[in-house]
Amino acid sequence: MSQVQSNAMDIQRFGATRKEILAKKGAVCVNCGSNQDLVIDHINGGGRHHTERGLMTENTHNLDNLQVMCRACAGKKDRLRATMGMGIEGNNNNPSQ
């Protein structure tokens, strides 16, 4: 995938490019402080699961609802939510915070 395609996908998903979000939020995982293998994570739901199920809200891609996490911590957060019966969509209780 080209950088142009990647930026277009990020803008569609987040309203900004990944580079812009990392610049505003900081390029380290909010959970462990790693700067490797970073992803943009929705604090209170979002992502492809909300998109696929039509659960998007006007605040889903708001910068205040996005955080930077390493892929490992984001996966742990999703597994914790599933264990707590929250599903990967999450709700207002964010175990990663």
C-alpha positions, 0 to 999 in steps of 0.5 A, spaced: 500 500 500 502 506 498 503 512 503 497 516 499 493 510 500 495 509 507 493 516 508 487 516 505 485 510 509 487 514 516 483 520 514 477 516 512 477 512 519 480 518 524 479 524 520 486 525 520 492 522 518 496 517 522 502 522 522 498 528 525 495 524 530 501 521 533 504 528 532 498 531 537 498 525 541 505 523 542 508 517 539 508 512 545 504 507 547 499 510 553 500 504 557 507 502 557 511 507 553 513 503 547 515 507 541 514 501 537 509 498 533 504 503 534 497 503 532 491 508 533 486 506 538 479 508 540 478 509 547 470 508 547 469 504 541 470 505 534 474 502 529 472 497 524 467 493 529 463 499 530 464 501 522 461 494 520 455 494 525 453 501 524 455 503 531 459 510 529 457 516 533 459 523 531 465 522 537 467 516 534 473 519 531 474 525 535 481 526 537 479 526 544 476 519 543 483 516 540 489 514 543 496 511 541 498 504 543 503 499 541 499 493 538 501 488 544 497 493 549 491 494 544 490 487 543 491 486 551 486 491 552 481 488 547 482 481 550 480 484 557 474 488 555 472 481 552 473 478 558 469 483 562 463 482 557 464 489 554 466 486 547 471 489 543 467 495 542 468 498 549 463 503 553 465 508 557 469 504 562 476 504 559 481 499 562 487 501 558 486 508 562 
